[in-house]
Amino acid sequence: MNKIVFVVNNAAYFLSHRKPIGLALLSRGDEVHVIAPGECPVELSEAGFNYHSVEMSRKGMNPLAELSTIFALHRLFKTIQPDLVHLVAIKPYLYGGIAARSAKVPSVVSAVAGLGILFSAQGLKNKVIKSILYPMYRFAFGHNNQAVIFQNTNDRDLLVNWGVLQFKKSRLIRGAGADLSVYPYLPEPDGLPIISFAARLLKDKGVIEFVEASRITKGAWY
């Protein structure tokens, strides 16, 4: 039996994106733990997962609070003694990576689902923040037995070229995947296409390009 720990910044994210993997691990006899902020969802505990709550602000930048999160993760790793930790999203893979390496966790999987506005925005503030984060990223991605999952080559190349990640540790998975028994294929409906924007209305999410694409398609189809 192996002990597997998932660290996410939202328990609902684990249920929507990692629950099938967690259930597969449980079915083979592994002990599965989930670390996230907030209370344990009923669905998670009923499925047989062990839940641990930690303070983790998705956008917070208070140095003491952020250090507290790293220490909390370190303590949990030392207590649970996992064989592998799976870290999903920026703060989990950054802080969890630091904690896992310092706690001597044997194996680490870090899932990079995006790099956030920090790597796309310009300005002095961002340069200062990146200079502070640089050694943290190097340490978090410096585990000897680690795989770092990417969904696109841009994020992978950015971190490799920044000098915080060895290319040999990277794994490219083009998309998070979908359970086709839950989301079955549907034939294309008749009539004019309907185009939607499934993201927050932010510039860095592509809303400007979506508006321009809407103008083009409206002129072509409508």
C-alpha positions in Angstrom: 0.0 0.0 0.0 1.3 3.4 -1.0 0.4 6.7 0.6 -0.5 9.4 -2.0 -1.1 13.0 -1.1 -2.9 15.5 -3.4 -2.4 19.2 -2.7 -4.8 21.6 -4.4 -5.9 25.2 -3.7 -9.6 24.2 -3.8 -11.2 21.0 -2.6 -13.9 21.4 -5.4 -11.1 21.3 -7.9 -9.9 17.9 -6.7 -13.5 16.6 -7.0 -13.9 17.9 -10.6 -10.4 17.2 -11.9 -8.6 14.5 -9.8 -11.3 12.4 -8.1 -11.3 9.6 -10.7 -7.5 9.3 -10.2 -8.0 9.3 -6.5 -10.7 6.6 -6.7 -8.5 4.4 -8.9 -5.8 4.7 -6.3 -8.2 3.8 -3.5 -9.5 0.8 -5.5 -6.0 -0.7 -5.7 -5.5 -0.4 -1.9 -3.6 2.9 -1.6 -4.1 5.4 1.1 -5.1 8.7 -0.4 -4.9 12.1 1.3 -6.2 15.5 0.1 -4.8 18.8 1.4 -6.7 22.0 0.6 -8.0 25.1 2.3 -11.5 25.1 3.9 -13.8 22.4 5.2 -13.9 18.9 3.9 -16.7 18.4 1.3 -19.1 15.6 2.2 -18.6 14.0 -1.2 -14.9 13.8 -0.5 -15.1 12.1 2.9 -17.8 9.7 1.8 -15.6 8.5 -1.0 -13.0 7.4 1.5 -10.4 10.2 1.1 -8.4 11.5 4.1 -8.8 15.3 4.3 -6.4 17.9 5.8 -7.3 21.6 5.8 -4.5 24.3 5.5 -4.7 28.0 5.2 -3.9 28.8 1.5 -5.0 32.1 -0.1 -5.0 31.8 -3.9 -4.1 35.5 -4.3 -2.6 36.4 -1.0 0.9 37.9 -0.9 1.5 38.4 2.9 4.9 36.9 3.5 4.1 35.6 7.0 0.9 33.9 5.8 2.7 32.4 2.8 5.5 31.0 5.0 2.9 29.6 7.4 1.4 27.7 4.5 4.8 26.2 3.6 5.4 25.2 7.2 1.9 23.7 7.5 2.5 21.5 4.4 5.9 20.5 5.7 4.4 19.4 9.0 1.7 17.4 7.2 4.2 15.7 4.9 6.3 14.7 7.9 3.2 13.4 9.8 1.6 11.5 6.8 4.9 10.2 5.4 3.6 10.0 1.8 5.3 7.9 -0.9 4.3 10.5 -3.5 2.7 13.9 -3.5 0.8 15.3 -6.5 0.8 19.1 -6.5 -1.8 20.9 -8.6 -1.8 24.7 -9.4 0.7 27.5 -8.7 0.8 27.7 -4.9 0.5 24.0 -4.3 3.3 23.1 -6.7 5.5 26.0 -5.5 4.9 25.8 -1.7 4.2 22.1 -1.8 7.3 21.5 -3.8 9.4 23.3 -1.3 7.8 21.5 1.6 8.1 18.1 -0.1 11.7 18.5 -0.8 12.6 19.7 2.7 10.5 16.9 4.2 12.3 14.4 2.0 9.1 13.0 0.3 10.4 10.2 -2.1 8.5 11.2 -5.2 6.8 14.4 -6.5 4.4 15.1 -9.4 3.8 18.8 -10.1 1.0 19.8 -12.4 1.4 23.2 -14.1 -2.1 24.2 -15.3 -0.9 27.7 -16.1 1.5 30.3 -14.8 -0.8 33.2 -14.0 -0.5 36.9 -14.8 2.9 37.1 -13.2 4.6 35.7 -16.3 2.6 37.7 -18.8 2.4 41.2 -17.2 5.1 43.7 -17.4 6.3 46.4 -14.9 8.8 46.9 -12.1 6.5 45.2 -9.5 6.4 42.0 -11.4 10.1 42.0 -12.0 10.7 42.3 -8.2 8.3 39.5 -7.5 9.8 37.3 -10.1 13.3 37.9 -8.6 12.0 36.8 -5.2 10.2 33.7 -6.7 13.2 32.6 -8.8 15.0 30.7 -6.0 11.7 29.3 -4.7 10.9 27.9 -8.1 14.4 26.4 -8.5 14.0 24.7 -5.1 10.5 23.5 -5.7 11.4 22.0 -9.0 14.8 20.7 -7.8 13.6 17.3 -6.3 15.7 14.4 -7.6 12.6 12.2 -8.3 10.1 14.6 -9.8 7.9 14.9 -12.9 6.4 18.2 -13.9 3.3 18.0 -16.0 2.5 20.7 -18.6 -0.5 21.1 -20.9 1.3 23.2 -23.5 4.9 23.8 -24.6 4.8 27.5 -23.9 4.6 27.1 -20.2 7.2 24.4 -20.2 9.7 26.3 -22.4 9.2 29.5 -20.3 10.2 27.7 -17.0 13.1 25.8 -18.7 14.4 29.0 -20.3 14.0 30.8 -17.0 16.5 28.3 -15.6 14.2 26.9 -12.8 13.4 23.5 -14.4 15.4 20.8 -16.2 13.8 19.8 -19.4 14.2 16.0 -18.7 11.7 16.4 -15.8 8.9 17.8 -18.0 6.0 15.7 -19.2 3.6 17.1 -21.9 0.0 16.1 -21.6 -2.1 18.0 -24.1 -5.2 18.7 -22.0 -6.6 17.5 -18.7 -8.7 14.8 -20.4 -12.4 14.1 -20.2 -14.3 11.1 -19.1 -16.4 10.2 -22.2 -18.9 8.2 -20.2 -19.8 11.5 -18.4 -19.3 13.8 -21.4 -20.2 11.6 -24.4 -19.7 12.7 -28.0 -22.6 14.7 -29.4 -23.1 15.3 -33.2 -22.8 18.8 -34.4 -26.3 20.4 -34.4 -27.9 21.9 -37.4 -28.1 25.6 -38.0 -25.6 28.4 -37.4 -22.7 27.7 -35.0 -22.9 29.1 -31.4 -19.6 30.2 -30.0 -19.0 30.7 -26.3 -16.2 32.0 -24.1 -15.6 29.6 -21.2 -13.3 31.8 -19.1 -13.2 34.8 -16.8 -13.6 38.1 -18.6 -9.9 39.1 -18.3 -7.5 40.4 -21.0 -4.9 37.7 -20.2 -7.6 35.0 -20.7 -8.2 36.1 -24.3 -11.4 38.2 -24.0 -10.0 40.8 -26.5 -9.3 38.2 -29.1 -12.7 36.6 -28.5 -14.4 39.9 -29.2 -12.4 40.3 -32.4 -13.2 36.8 -33.5 -16.9 37.5 -32.8 -16.7 40.4 -35.2 -15.1 38.3 -37.9 -17.5 35.4 -37.5 -20.6 37.6 -37.3 -19.6 39.2 -40.6 -19.1 35.7 -42.2 -22.1 33.8 -40.8 -24.8 36.1 -39.6 
